[in-house]
Amino acid sequence: TAAAASSSSSGISRGDQKKHDLSEVPARIFLYYNCTAFVGKRYLDITPEHNRPLRLHAKPRGNVHTCVTRDVKDIIHCLGGIKVLFPLFAQLNQPLAPASPEMAPDFSIDNKLILQVLALLGDMLSLSETNQREMLRCHGFGIVQHLIHRASPLHLTSETLVTLEDLGNKLLLPELSDQFYDELLLNWDVWIYADASVQKEMLLLLGTLMREDMPRFRRRFPVQSLVDVLFFYYWHEPVWPRLRGRHAVFHPITKECVGKRPAPPDLAHLRRLVFSVLSSVVRERIEPQEALAITRYVLENADHAATCEMLLFLYHRLLAAHSPSAPSPRRSSSDASPADSSAASSSASGSGNGTGNGGGGGEHSTWSAAALKQALPLEPFLSLLR
């Protein structure tokens, strides 16, 4: 009481007073033993040296049993390993037990449940190489993806995405991290029925990951994967029976619609975000296999609106060299070939007419082959078309 009164009179809060008292504890330790610090039958005195330089090692007398308190993640192998957490994901769609037999089961969604299960999984994996290797060995994130995919899409919220991102940051093994991104976080089969705002956050997160570590995520989520997202998930017309999101998802008991593909206005925004990520990937260079993926999308896609969007994207990439931020090098008319001259005139006329986002009015400079190659290397496309 006197201490509380003195702290209140001096303007110190109870929390600050408690921190101050705890900070003085190490300097007041006279004897400190730990049952894990022993040599033979002697327990070592590990008292701080500045408190008392003389060591007073101890010998146990009578029935002394050594007890060690361990973290749950260190002993979860005794229960079966990290796999014992997987059945928790199967409980996401289970109804709440009614308070009385006369009441109907409650099938409402508890969005906090998936957050708690994912946070628990993250805690079990954090700083535990043993659990992470077990997760990798049993292909754990593939199982988690399957169970979440079977649950209601209403569980997939912005908070779920943030929790998954935090889980990914706790992974130490590169192989497990790759499995996490491939099977769960960047798997559009999981997210296609989520709310459009969540999918927008997904694409913004993908763009951030690309900017932070382009070599790795260009390998993990290449141009072919981005093209597949446009073809299989964000299509205009259902021209192929295996396209995702063709039918809405209904609750098996209540028959309530719990998930559907985003509306056309939202899909337009999502496609723009995909093209933004694609633009950042091919801005500096494009590999032959990436050119092959884009060319096949254009030539084999029966969705004409999607094909036009891709052609417009390629056209804008060509116009990128014509922007003020990246002026194209000029070349005299005597050095230009007839093909180059015709391409330059057609490009200049298209730019003057204001076609597309990059075709606003302004001065028209001569297009050069070097400028075209800087905007988008054409050799991979030309070789494929030949």
N, C-alpha and C positions, 0 to 999 in steps of 0.2 A: 504494500500500500504506500509506504514512504517512497519507494523507488518510482511508483507510478505518479505520485504527487510531484516529486521532484522533476520527472521528465515532462509532465504537463506544464509545470510552472516555467521550465526552461524552453518550451516550445518544441520539444522532440516528440514525434509520434511513437505509438507503441511498436510499429514495425521497425522504425529506425533504432529504437532502444533495444529491440530483440537482436537485430543485426550487430549492434555494438557489443552486446553481451556475448554473442557467439564468437565474435572476432577475438575476444580476450581469452577464450577457452584454451587454445593451444599453449599459451604462455603459462597457464596454471596447472598443467598436467604434471603430476608427480610420478605416477607409475602407469605404464601403458604396455599391455600384453595383447597379442593376437594369436589365436590357436593355430593359424597357418604359418606363423613365424617360429619355427622350432628347429633344433639340431639335436638329433638323437632323442633323449628324454628331457631335454632342457628347452624351456620356452624363453625366447629371447626378450630382453627388455628393449623396447623400441621407443622409449620416451625421448622426446626431442632433446638433443645434446645441450642446447643452450639452457634448458631447464635444470638439468642435473648431469654432469659429466660422468659420474660413477654409474656403471652398469650393474643392475641387480637382476640377473637371470634367475628363473624359477624352475623348480622341479615339481611335477604333479604328485600329490599325495592322496591316497584313497582311490575311489572310483571316479576318475575324471574322464569324460568322453568329449572328444573334439567334435564340435559342430560348426559347420560352415553354411552361411546363408547365401544361396545362389539366386541369380536372376532366372526368371521363368524361361527366357529364350535359351539359357545355357543347359537346361534340363528337359526341354520339350522333347528331346529324342527318347526319353524314357516313356513318353506317352504315344510314340509312333512317329515323331518328327513333325516337320512343318505341315505335313499332309493332314494333320488332325484339324486344321483350321478350315479346310475346304468345305466341309459340310455346312459351315455357317453361311456360305453364299447360297446354298440351296434353300435356306430359310427365308430368303428375301420376300417371297410371294406367299408365305404361309399366313393365314388369317389369325387375328388375335382371338384368344379364347373368350367366349361370351361370359358375362358375369353370372348368368343363370341359364339353365337348360332351355328356357322359353325364348331367349334372345337369339337372334341370328348371328352368325359369325361376322366379324368386322374385317372386310377385305381392303380397307383403306391402306395406302402406302405410307410407310414410315421412312422418310428420306434420311433420317439420322442413322438407321440401321446399317446401311451400306457404308456410310462414312466411318462408323465405329469398327466394322469388320476390316475395312481397308487400312484404317489406322493401326489396328491390332496386328495385321499382317506386316505392316511397315515396321512396327516396333520389334517384331520377332526377327526381321531380316536386318535391322540396323546394326552395323558393327559386328555382325556375326557371320564370319566366312563359312562356318559349318552349315548353318541354316541356308545360306545362299547357295552353297554347292548342292545341298539336298533339293532345294527349289529348282535348280537347273537340271539335276539328274532326273527328277520325276516330271519334267516339263510342266512345272506348276502354273505358270502364267497362261499356258494353253488351257488348262483345266479351269482356272478362274475365268478366263474369257468365255468358255462354253457355259459356265453356270450363270454369269452375268447376262449373257446373250439370251438365255432362257427366261430370265426374270423380266419384270415389267420395265419398259423404257422410261417410265416415270422416275425410276431410281437414278437416271443419268442426268444430273443437274450440274450447274457450275461448281458447286461445292465438291461434287464427285470428281470432276476434272482436276480441281486444285489438289484434292487429296491424292489422286493418282500421280500427279506431277511431283508431289512431295515424296511419295513412295519411290518413284524412279530416281530421285536424287540421293536416296539412301543405299543404292545398289553399288557394291564394290567391284563385282566381277563383270568385265566387259561382255562376256557371253550372255550372262543373265540380263544385263541391261538391254542388249540387242533383242533377246527373247521378249522382254517386257514391252518394248516399242513395237515389235512386229506382231505380237499376238494380242496385245491389249490396248495400249494407248493410241496407236496409229492404225488400228483395225476398224475400217469403216463399217464392217458388218455389225459391230457393237453399237455404233453411234448413229446410223442412218435414221433410226426412228426417234432419236432424241429431239428435244426442242431445237428450233432453228438457231436460237441464240447460243445454245451450247455448241452446236456445230461450227458456228462462226468463231467462237473462242478456240475450238480445236484447230481450225485453220490458222488463226493468229498465233497459236502456240507452235504449230508446225513451222510457220515462217520465222519465229524467234529461234527455234532450234536450228533451222537452216543457217541463219545468220551467225549464230554462235559457234557452230561446228559444221561448216559446209561439207568438208570431205567425208566425215562420218555419216551424216544424214543424207547426203547425196547417194551414198552407197546403200544405206538402210531403206531409204524411201526415194528411189530413183525417179527419173522422168516417166518410166513405164508405169510406176505406181500412181503418179499424178494423173496420167492419161486414163488409167483404169478407174480412178475416182470419178472423172468426168463421164466415162462411158457407162460404168455399171451403176452408179449411184445418183449422179446429177444430170441424168438424161432429160431431153425435151419430150421425146415420143418413145413409148415402149415398143421398140422395133425388134426386140430380141427377147425370148421367153425367160432367159436367165438373168435379166436385169433385176437389181435389188430395189425394194421399196414399192413394188407394183401393187401390193395389197396392204391395207391397214392392219394393225394388230389389235385384237380384242381380248378382253379378259375371259378366260375359259368358263368362269362361273357367272359373273355379273353381266357378261356380254358388253361391257363398257369399252369404248375405244380408248386404248392406253398408248397408242403410238401410231404415227403416220408420217409419210414423207413430207418434207417442208412444202409450203405453198409456192406457186410459181414466182411471186416477187422475192421470196426468201431464197429460192433456188438460183435466181439471177445473181443475187449478191454472193451466194456461196461459190458460184462458178467464177465470178470475178476474183474472189480470194484465191481460188485454185490457180487461176491464170497468173495472179500476182506472185505466188510461190514459184510457179513454173518459170516466170520471167527472171526471178532472182537466181534460179538454178542455171539457166542457159545464158545468162548475161555475158559472162566472160568467154565461155567456150561451150561447144556441144559435141558430144562423142558420137561416133557412128551408130552405136546401138540406140542412143537417144533419138537421133534423127530417124532411125528406122521405126521407133515406136510412134513418133508423131506422124510420119508418112503413112503408116498402116492405119492410124486413126482417121486420117483424112480420106484415104482411098477406099477403105473397107467399111466405113460407118454409114449406115442407111439413115441415120438421123441427120437430115440435111441442115437443120438449124445449128446443131452441134458442130457439123463440118464447117459451116460458114464462120462460126465463132473461132475455130482453130485457125482458119485461113486469115481471118482478121487479126488474130494474135500474131501470126507470122508476118503479116504486113506491117504491123506496128513495130515489130522488132527490126524490120528493115528501115522504118522511118526513124528509129532511135538514133541512127548516125546522123540524121538530118536536123536533130534538135540543137538549140543553141548551146546546150551544155556539152555536146559532143560534135563540133562542126566537122563536116566531111572534108577531106583534103581535095583540093581542086586539081584538075588535070586539063591540059590544053586540048582543044578540039582535034588538033592534028594527031594527038596520041591515042585518041579514043577510037575504038572499033565501032562498026555500025551497030552491033548488038548492044554495046554499051550506050551509044547515043540514043537508040530507041528506048532502052530501059530508062535512061535519064529523063527523056522527054515525057514518057508515060508516068514516071514517078512524080515529076514536077507538076504535071497536070492534075494527078490525083491529089497531090498536096494542096494545090491551089483551090480545088473544089471543096476542100474541107472534109474529106472522107475520113471517118474514124476519129479516134481521140487524138492521134498524133498528126492529123492532116490539116491543122489550122492554117490560115493565110499567113503570108509573110514573104520574105525574100526567098528566091529560088536559086540555090547554088547547084553547080554541076555535080551529079552523082558520079562516084568513082567506084571501081571494083574493090579498092582497098576499104572504102567506107562501107560497102555492102558486106564485105567479109568481117569487118569489125562489128557490125550490128548483128549479123547472124551468119556464121560460116555456111556457105551454100554447097560446098563440095559433097558432104554426106548425102544431101537431098538429091543433087544432080546425079550422083553415082547410082542411087537407088532407083530413080526414075528411068535411067538408061536401061 
